[in-house]
Amino acid sequence: MSQQNITISKGVDWLLIWLYLVLCGIGIMSIFAATYREGDDVIQGFFSLKTDYSRQSLYLLLGIVIGTVILLTDSKFFTATANLFYFFGILLMLLVFPFHSRVKGTESIIKFGAFNLQPAELCKVFVNLALAKYLSRLETNFHNIRSQLIAASIALLPAALSIMQSEMGLALVYFSFFLVMYREGLPSAILIIGFSAIVLVVATLLLDPNVLAIIITAIALVALWLLRKQIKRSRELLFLIVGLWVLCVGIQRFAVPFFFNKVLKPYQVQRVYVLVGKDYQPQNAELSDEDYRKMEEKKRATSYNVKQSKIAIGSGGFHGKGLLNGTQTRYDFVPEQRTDFIFCTVGEGFGFVGSFVLLSLYTFLLFRIVTVAERQRSVFSRCYAYGVASVIFFHVVINMGMTIGLMPVIGIPLPFLSYGGTALITFTILLFILIKLDADRQMVLR
């Protein structure tokens, strides 16, 4: 018994575990505050498994059991099975198409009795393992374009499947793995080009086509003037600038409109517009009255959610109203307040102070993970650790951003706080595999 305890605790970063437990505790407390109603029997509620906070407590206990099993597992198991887990995750995501259940507008859920499994959520663990495995291979030369494309495909395949399952939010999270690639040598020029392409597409959706064309042309003319001396010495630079101008105008004037009008269906275009925070007015598209009604309802619901969320957070003031004294969250003015908008409960109940403490805990967690990443002796462990940090960072920024109106409402959970078994178990597995890899960092895993 004592020997087993020594085996479990040897080399474990207990600070990460305590941060995990504190955040999960805040999550259960917030879910309780959001769902408790006057006259409810709290003791019975926690043991009945009929309330959200009791079920979340059960998910936490299950997560602790899974975390303990992970700490008892040999670290080499994760490197040996990384690719198998990845293919298993892709298989689960493919099984969603014939066996999915539609839940609150998403088609990415598989029901197992009373339990809902969302493979797109769980697959983040498998992608992180597979990407770390690939980047740690001795034969992987990440300065080679082929290697970069393979690494990108590992992350983008589940992202594409998520989009096909109406999960734009989770699809966006998979792009966080490009931060891992950048840490391992992905040229910054590729990130700049990719970011610029995203900005160009978004600008095409948001701005008048003629105005955007003028802006692109103005940028090209400024570049020509600033680089005029270099252009005199090298005509290739002139051809490069002109070629980029033609490419950008072509994307803006022809490629994006063709893709959105001819390739995507109207309801898919609507989701993209929601992602960039703009209302979609269908043009040259045949929509039934029912489809148009649903689109209008979604627009109004999104606007209402954000408005009520900001009211709830703002009403908390500096110190907050207290755990069970919030009016916006306790009386269901804020939709999805136990899941996507759980931050509202913290903001209203504990005000600026509570929000600052929560954000500080997440910041401390991320800094600790990065510190753990940089002390690893194996490439696999370092890549995996940066993957964990990237995923948590994206979730926190996007979730908190959408609750205060700075990000579009795309429906992704706040790590360790939002209600949901799949999300909590996924983040638990992500974190505890890192803790195990760090505990065995003296081992050479490559």
Secondary structure as UniProt FT lines:
FT   HELIX           2..9
FT   TURN            10..11
FT   HELIX           14..35
FT   TURN            38..39
FT   HELIX           42..48
FT   HELIX           52..71
FT   HELIX           76..80
FT   HELIX           82..99
FT   STRAND          101..103
FT   TURN            104..105
FT   STRAND          106..112
FT   TURN            113..114
FT   STRAND          115..117
FT   HELIX           119..135
FT   TURN            138..139
FT   TURN            142..143
FT   HELIX           145..164
FT   TURN            165..166
FT   HELIX           168..174
FT   TURN            175..176
FT   HELIX           177..183
FT   TURN            184..185
FT   HELIX           188..206
FT   HELIX           209..226
FT   HELIX           228..233
FT   HELIX           235..250
FT   HELIX           251..255
FT   HELIX           256..258
FT   HELIX           259..263
FT   HELIX           266..275
FT   TURN            276..277
FT   HELIX           289..315
FT   TURN            316..319
FT   TURN            323..324
FT   HELIX           327..330
FT   TURN            331..332
FT   TURN            335..341
FT   HELIX           342..374
FT   HELIX           379..403
FT   TURN            404..405
FT   TURN            415..417
FT   HELIX           421..439
FT   TURN            440..442
//
